[in-house]
Amino acid sequence: WDEVDGLRILNCDPVANIVDSTAAGDSFGGAFVAHLVQGATIEDAAKAAMLVAREVIQYRGALVPEIFKGGE
């Protein structure tokens, strides 16, 4: 985390293979809320959500094949 003008900013490493940004925001939001509901801090929920969004943008479409196995 960095702090700029009183705001906390979560930094992440660049993604080398960006394929499609479809569903990146939805994936971030879903993961963020899911982690909060499970008791995570805002900081930990944001970190987890960032990792999910980083995976999603490396694939075409809204689903990451390794995560989504269909029907699970």
Steps between C-alpha positions, in 0.01 A plus 500: 500500500603859434344812640449804279315811617343301782379220270627143530591355162544129431783443257538188294758363262430555130328220312708397199225322309184713499252336263154638582368729773148355482369437853812629676300750703219256576753238605676749725171608657376146553825383657520812717150456641543123542813552707338773712202273573744231611654744749802634310625851564447757226871481420505121474176495298646755257820296459305181433268677256797646315646152456172372355473793258864448395415142401180592316671751268741233378222304325243576232151539640373513854619166639844368590512135386715385793261653754161430340433132439136542395224400738721520807 
